[in-house]
Amino acid sequence: MSQHWDVIVVGMGAMGSAALWHLARRGARVLGIEQFSRGHDRGSSHGGSRIIRFAYFEHCDYVPLLRRSDVLWNEIEERSGAKLVHRCGVLYGGARASEVIAGVKHSSRLHGIAIESIDPAQIGNRFPAFTKCAEPIAEFLFEPNAGFVRPERAICAMLDDAQRNGAIIREGEIVEEWQERGEYVEVTAGGATHLARELVLCPGAWTPELARAIDVPLINTRQVIGWITPRHKSRGESQVMPAFFIERENGVPMYGVPMASDQGTPSGIKVGFHGGGEKCSADSIDRVVRLDEVKAIEAAFARAAPEVAGEVTASSVCMYTNTPDGHFVIDRMPGCQRTSIACGFCGHGFKFAPVVGEILADFAMNGRTDLPADFLRRKRFDQD
């Protein structure tokens, strides 16, 4: 038997859970469908911590969206009563003319974001973990209002609040088919058919299978994360060590998140490489972390932060879904009248989840948004 909804949201990762949260709070009769369970580790919205920052080197046009997202993160935290956001700051390191350092400076000047330049020779006085950093860093920049957010906890907080506002969530159900049929969209999942006025797709790494009409060449990559138990634990805690994004001599940046009292399991300093992963598919990805991958994380971290170097005591695999230009796609689905999509978050999207959800809710309820996200529409990939 068909059920009728105002909006159906497919995918309850970061973006889908945020869209469901906004829609339910606006009074929509909304259904969320997730093939796994909430807060799962099969896609791209897990790992215990995700960096949030504002002096965005990737593109200065992201900054207004980041500021709106920050307001919403605070609201989610307040409504849930859970600790979600840690303001430990973010340390950037690289060559003076590098994409990261130049980009951070440009965004900070353009949008009035506080940053501090630190001479590499003095870095140990501020942050002992990075004393004798062996990477060829010409300049460190520190952004004090940045930090990290707890992803699984945040997703569950949004979904719980959405349910309190009337949303229905169906977990463990795979979407088999969807199609627009005149004045509604038909979605088949878990042996049931659902009809809605609007559909929101947040498929993550499953976009190539579920939303081929997006017509953007997306590539999934397998990314390994390690949690390092530091030699000097006190120097790896968030009170004295910031989150960090360090350019490396081999061209693949490294990021990390310090320890905090609410960390849970796994514990340790979270470390990973931003990019450089093997191509993969969402359903056949190798989730076994190899010894050489563990050793690579340990060696890279020991070069960057020798004072807190240690062994990887836990590891995990996640996925990046990459667009050709490294920027997101948030738009109406090509050729469709009632379907919106968010995809291709390229490993730097989680921090935007609350505002992406707001944009998607605007599309579903109003057909448009006033938020400054036009630069993320898929039309940029169209050939002249």
C-alpha positions in Angstrom: 0.0 0.0 0.0 1.3 3.4 -0.9 2.0 6.0 1.8 1.9 9.7 1.0 4.4 12.3 2.4 5.3 15.9 1.8 9.0 15.0 1.4 11.1 11.9 1.4 14.8 12.1 2.3 17.0 9.3 1.1 20.2 8.8 3.1 20.5 9.6 6.8 24.2 10.5 6.9 25.3 14.1 7.6 23.3 15.9 4.9 20.2 13.8 4.9 19.8 13.9 8.7 20.2 17.7 8.6 17.6 18.0 5.8 15.2 15.8 7.8 15.8 17.9 10.9 15.0 21.2 9.1 11.9 19.8 7.2 10.4 18.3 10.4 10.8 21.5 12.3 9.0 23.4 9.5 6.0 21.1 9.9 6.5 18.9 6.8 5.2 15.4 6.9 8.6 13.8 6.2 10.0 10.3 5.8 13.7 9.5 6.1 15.1 6.2 4.6 18.5 4.8 5.5 19.9 1.5 4.2 22.0 1.0 7.4 21.4 2.3 10.9 21.8 5.8 12.2 25.3 6.9 13.0 26.8 3.9 11.0 30.4 3.6 9.8 29.7 2.4 6.2 29.9 5.8 4.4 31.5 9.1 5.0 29.9 10.5 8.2 31.7 8.7 11.0 35.2 8.6 12.6 34.5 10.2 16.0 35.5 13.7 15.1 35.3 16.1 12.1 37.2 19.4 11.8 35.3 22.7 11.6 37.0 25.8 10.4 36.2 29.2 8.8 39.2 30.6 7.0 38.5 28.3 4.1 41.4 27.9 1.7 39.3 25.8 -0.7 37.2 28.8 -1.8 36.3 32.0 0.1 32.7 31.7 -1.1 32.2 28.9 1.4 32.7 31.2 4.4 29.1 32.6 4.6 27.8 29.0 4.5 30.2 28.1 7.3 29.1 30.9 9.5 25.4 29.9 9.1 26.4 26.3 9.7 28.2 27.3 12.9 25.0 29.0 14.2 23.1 25.8 13.5 25.7 23.6 15.1 25.3 25.6 18.3 21.5 25.3 18.1 21.7 21.5 17.6 24.0 21.2 20.6 21.7 23.3 22.7 18.6 21.4 21.7 20.1 18.0 22.2 22.0 18.7 25.5 24.9 16.7 24.1 28.5 18.0 23.8 29.1 18.3 20.0 31.5 21.1 19.3 35.1 21.6 20.7 36.8 25.0 20.1 40.4 23.9 20.3 41.5 25.8 17.2 43.0 24.6 14.0 46.7 24.9 13.1 47.6 25.1 9.4 51.2 24.5 8.2 52.7 24.9 4.7 54.8 26.9 2.3 54.1 30.6 2.3 52.8 30.6 -1.3 51.0 27.3 -0.9 47.3 26.8 -1.7 46.5 26.2 2.0 48.5 29.1 3.5 47.6 31.6 0.8 43.9 30.5 0.8 43.6 30.8 4.6 45.0 34.3 4.5 42.8 35.3 1.6 39.6 34.1 3.3 40.5 35.6 6.6 41.2 39.0 5.1 38.1 39.0 2.9 35.7 37.9 5.7 37.4 39.3 8.8 38.4 35.9 10.4 40.9 35.9 13.2 44.1 34.0 12.5 47.6 34.2 13.9 50.9 33.6 12.1 53.5 31.6 14.0 57.1 31.3 13.1 58.0 27.5 12.7 61.0 28.1 15.0 58.6 29.2 17.8 55.9 26.6 17.2 57.0 24.5 20.2 56.4 27.4 22.6 52.8 27.5 21.6 52.0 23.9 20.8 54.6 21.5 22.1 53.3 18.6 20.0 54.8 20.2 16.9 58.3 21.0 18.3 60.9 19.9 15.7 58.3 19.3 13.0 60.3 17.7 10.2 58.0 18.8 7.3 59.3 21.8 5.3 56.9 24.3 6.9 57.6 28.0 6.1 54.7 29.3 8.1 52.1 28.1 10.6 48.7 29.8 10.9 46.4 29.3 13.9 42.6 29.8 13.7 41.4 30.0 17.4 37.6 29.8 16.8 37.9 26.6 14.8 37.9 23.0 16.2 36.0 19.9 15.7 32.5 18.3 16.0 31.4 14.8 17.0 29.8 13.4 13.8 27.9 10.3 15.0 26.6 12.2 18.0 25.5 15.1 15.9 23.7 12.9 13.4 21.8 11.2 16.1 21.0 14.5 17.7 19.4 15.8 14.5 17.5 12.6 13.9 16.2 12.5 17.4 15.0 16.1 17.2 13.4 15.4 13.8 11.5 12.5 15.3 10.3 14.7 18.2 8.9 17.0 15.5 7.1 14.2 13.8 9.5 12.7 11.2 9.4 9.0 10.5 12.6 7.2 9.9 12.9 3.7 8.3 16.3 2.2 8.9 17.8 -0.9 7.2 15.9 -0.3 4.0 17.6 0.0 0.6 16.0 2.2 -2.0 15.3 0.0 -5.0 13.9 2.6 -7.3 12.6 6.1 -7.5 10.9 8.1 -10.3 8.9 11.2 -10.7 5.3 10.7 -11.8 3.6 13.9 -12.6 2.6 15.6 -9.3 4.5 13.2 -7.0 7.7 11.2 -6.7 7.5 7.4 -6.1 10.1 5.7 -4.0 10.3 2.0 -3.5 12.3 0.8 -0.5 12.2 -2.2 1.8 9.3 -3.8 -0.2 7.1 -0.7 0.3 6.2 2.1 -2.1 6.1 5.7 -0.8 4.7 8.8 -2.6 5.8 12.3 -1.9 5.4 15.8 -3.3 9.2 16.2 -3.1 12.3 13.9 -2.9 15.7 14.8 -1.4 18.6 12.6 -2.3 21.7 12.4 -0.1 23.3 9.2 -1.3 26.9 9.9 -0.4 29.2 7.3 -2.0 26.1 5.6 -3.5 25.3 8.5 -5.7 26.6 6.8 -8.9 24.1 4.0 -8.4 21.2 5.9 -7.1 21.4 9.2 -9.0 23.0 8.7 -12.4 21.0 11.7 -13.8 23.3 14.1 -11.8 25.7 13.6 -14.8 28.8 14.6 -12.9 31.8 12.2 -13.0 32.1 11.3 -9.4 35.0 9.2 -8.1 34.9 7.4 -4.7 38.2 6.9 -2.9 39.1 4.7 0.1 40.6 6.8 2.9 42.3 5.2 6.0 42.1 6.8 9.4 44.3 5.9 12.4 44.1 6.7 16.1 47.5 7.2 17.6 48.2 6.6 21.3 50.8 9.4 21.9 54.1 9.0 23.7 53.3 12.0 25.9 49.5 11.9 26.4 49.2 15.3 28.1 50.6 17.0 25.0 48.0 15.4 22.7 44.9 16.6 24.6 42.7 19.4 23.2 43.6 21.8 25.9 47.1 22.1 24.6 47.0 20.6 21.1 44.8 22.0 18.3 43.3 20.2 15.4 45.7 20.5 12.4 46.0 20.5 8.7 49.6 20.1 7.5 51.0 20.2 4.0 53.6 17.5 3.4 56.6 17.2 1.2 55.0 14.4 -0.8 52.0 16.6 -1.7 49.3 14.8 0.2 48.2 16.8 3.3 47.7 15.3 6.7 45.0 16.3 9.1 44.4 15.4 12.8 42.2 15.9 15.8 43.5 15.9 19.4 42.2 13.8 22.3 39.3 15.1 24.5 37.6 13.8 27.6 34.4 12.9 25.8 36.1 11.0 23.0 34.9 7.4 23.8 36.2 4.5 21.6 38.5 4.5 19.7 40.7 6.9 21.7 43.8 8.6 20.7 44.9 11.4 18.3 43.0 10.9 15.0 45.2 11.2 12.0 44.5 10.8 8.3 45.6 11.9 4.8 43.4 14.4 2.9 43.2 12.7 -0.5 45.5 10.2 -2.2 43.2 7.3 -1.6 42.6 4.3 -3.9 39.5 4.4 -6.2 36.7 2.2 -4.9 33.0 1.5 -5.1 30.7 1.9 -2.2 29.6 -1.7 -2.0 32.9 -3.5 -2.6 35.3 -1.2 -0.8 38.1 -3.1 1.1 37.5 -2.2 4.8 40.6 -4.1 6.1 43.4 -1.7 7.0 46.8 -3.0 5.9 50.0 -2.9 8.0 51.7 -0.6 5.4 48.8 1.9 5.7 49.2 1.9 9.5 53.0 2.4 9.2 52.5 5.3 6.8 50.2 7.1 9.2 52.6 6.6 12.1 55.6 7.8 10.1 53.9 10.9 8.7 52.6 11.9 12.1 56.1 11.3 13.7 57.5 13.8 11.1 54.9 16.4 11.8 54.4 16.1 15.6 57.4 14.2 17.0 56.7 15.1 20.6 53.4 13.1 20.6 54.4 10.4 18.1 53.2 6.9 18.9 51.6 3.8 17.6 48.3 3.4 15.8 46.1 1.5 18.2 42.8 1.7 16.2 42.0 2.3 12.5 39.0 2.6 10.2 38.1 3.2 6.5 35.9 5.9 5.1 35.1 7.2 1.6 35.5 10.5 -0.2 33.1 11.1 -3.0 35.0 13.5 -5.3 33.9 15.9 -8.0 36.3 17.0 -10.7 36.8 20.4 -9.1 36.8 19.3 -5.5 33.6 21.3 -4.7 30.2 20.1 -3.7 27.0 19.6 -5.8 23.9 21.0 -4.1 21.1 21.4 -6.7 17.8 20.3 -8.2 18.3 17.0 -10.1 18.7 17.6 -13.8 15.5 16.8 -15.8 13.4 16.6 -12.6 10.8 18.9 -11.2 10.5 17.5 -7.7 13.9 16.1 -6.7 16.9 17.7 -5.1 20.4 16.3 -4.4 23.5 16.9 -2.4 26.6 14.9 -3.2 30.3 15.0 -3.9 31.5 16.4 -0.6 35.2 15.5 -1.3 36.2 14.8 2.3 35.6 18.3 3.5 31.8 18.5 3.7 30.7 17.4 7.1 31.2 20.8 8.8 28.5 22.2 6.4 25.9 19.6 7.2 23.4 21.9 9.0 23.4 24.5 6.3 23.3 22.0 3.5 20.2 20.5 5.2 18.7 24.0 5.3 19.3 24.5 1.6 17.8 21.2 0.7 14.7 22.0 2.9 14.4 25.3 1.1 14.4 23.5 -2.3 11.8 21.0 -1.1 9.5 23.5 0.5 10.0 26.6 -1.7 11.7 25.4 -4.9 14.6 27.8 -4.2 17.0 29.1 -1.5 18.2 32.5 -0.5 21.4 31.1 1.0 24.6 31.9 -1.1 25.1 28.4 -2.6 24.7 29.1 -6.3 28.4 28.4 -6.9 27.8 24.8 -5.9 25.1 24.0 -8.6 26.0 21.3 -11.1 25.6 23.7 -14.1 29.3 24.5 -13.7 30.1 21.2 -15.3 28.0 21.8 -18.4 30.0 22.2 -21.6 29.6 25.5 -23.5 
